Amino acid sequence: MSHVQSALLRQRLCGTWRCGVRGQQPYGTIPSCHHVAEVQDRPNSAPGPSVMRLFLSSHRLGRHEDRLLQLVGARRNALVVGNAQDHIPAAARALYQATAYDPVAELTRLGLPAGWLDLRDYIGAPIRLYDVLRTCGLVWVPGGNAFVLRRAMRASGFDAVIHGLLEQDALVYGGSSAGAIVAAPTLRGLDLMDDPAPGTWGDEPVSYAGLGLFPRSVVPHVQSAHRDSPGADRAADWLTEQGLPFVGLQDGQAILVDGDRTVLLP
């Protein structure tokens, strides 16, 4: 993003945009990824504005579609960012959506009319991206490769845009699997689950920076039947060994953040 684009975007966001990552202070004590179900509804002690709304799921929408709808509120429309699968051929992606799972169709079925948003169409155009995203009540980011997803987010200016819109309480950020992973301050350890290589251009180094929307690392698919579960368990073990704060989610579980409240949905 150029200096001019950055300045214009800050003006568009009415001065509420802030670069960088929110504080990494954990919101509560989580004994380990194997005991996440013990975490209760608790205040969110992460610094920063208290109007943010997040829904971070391990697999698809999880078991709590009703809570997602409540969080979104009256603005019942959604945009789906599928860039975590940019490394997969378009024909294969289309076949999967037609025969296995289509997040646009699922959200629409729930009463959230949805459409696709390709961040590659907004590379170098964060102001256009802001104008599009501010029209929806939910931006939903499904799974794939977290490093590929972060590449598209950085290139389009999504990082700055989503921080500004969340701080205005203009929409909900929701994501599953890779979409939940990238909400954290860092992707360190998650390379045991997702290959970082497809998320780099040429010889550039791997970037482990997350969006910083949630103060802990998020590890989906722990102790689950998902094909990525072995990698998720390795990531959770590594984070535990390093003493780094994280939340491990089993498939079906989700993290809900609504202002100053953070809830683990079992």
Buried (B, 14 or more C-beta within 10 A) or exposed (E): BEEEBBEBBBEBBEEBBBEEBBEBEBBBEBEBBBEBEEBEEBEBEBEBBBEBBBBBBBBBBBBBBEBBBEBBEEBBBBBBBBBBBBBBEEEEBEEEBEEEEBBBEBBBEBEBEBEEBEBEEBEEBBBBBBEBBBEBBBBBBBBBBBBBBBBBBBBBBBBBBBBBBBBBBBBBBBBBBBBBBBBBBBBBBBBBBBBBEBBBEEEEEEBBBBBBBBBBBBBBBBBBEBEBBEBBBBBBBBBBEEEBBBBBBBBBBBBBBBEBEBBBBB
